């Protein structure tokens, strides 16, 4: 297991380095500069380039950039909030997006698993039909439509939850956006759980387990669900990152000060440092999640770990 984990970690680090190189190259190729102000003279521009290290050779800029990224020094904002440390900008927004995203993942995965298991066990019944309809609606309808509907019904009409995000009532004001974001995850997990559970339940493996006297909850949870978890985890992994890094439209609807709006503002303002920093954080989160998933593969099904170790 140690060899398997070490190999996955080294692969993750190498992948992150490649992503950093690609991000750096793309930002160098982008038109314009972070100092697009006609009032600035050439001498003033030169002073700004010297101040932020943009006058140094490309290779020096790259290595400085890699070192700074890995040490958490993202530099300062050029435009959005001049000379404000980017780490400070992100630190005030990222926890909000992660908190709402985590809640959305938890709600979506839990309800999706329950719907999928119910649909698989009682397939071709009214319960299966209801679960399928919910799944289709969850996949087809955009999250911002759910956000508007939930905000109007439970925020405006019934007054059960705040319509806008508030730092003084973070939990209650996070429920509606989290539920809105969880719908696609719930539907996706329900569909995959149903199909994988039905495939596993019709396998010879399950027939053998039944012939040994296993039945009921032990048969479903210990054997059927465990063997269906690998493709479910594969689907869930990228959704976790998407939700935890925020949804711009949902953030706008509920006035959530998350990282989604920060990224859009940075792109519109040519604030390259902020764009690179957020892209790096997104990439790092995705790689870490996929690393965890890869390790979970080896725990859920040791055959995968042994096969990769031999390879």
Secondary structure, 3 states (H helix, E strand, C coil): CHHHHHHHHHHHHHHHHHHHHHHHHHHHHCCCCCCCCCCCCHHHHHHHHHHCCCCCCHHHHHHHHHHHHHHCCCCECCCCCCCCEHHHHHHCCHHHHHHHHHHHHHHHHHHHHHHHHHHHHCCCCHHHHHHHHHHHHHHHCCHHHHHHHHHHHHHHHCCCCCCCCCHHHHHHHHHHHHHHHHHHHHHHHHHHHHHHHHHHHCCHHHHHHHHCCCCHHHHHHHHHHHHHHHHHHHHHHHHHHHHHCCCHHHHHHCCCCCHHHHHHHHHHCCCHHHHHHHHHHHHHHHHHHHHHHHHHHHHHCHHHHHHHHHC
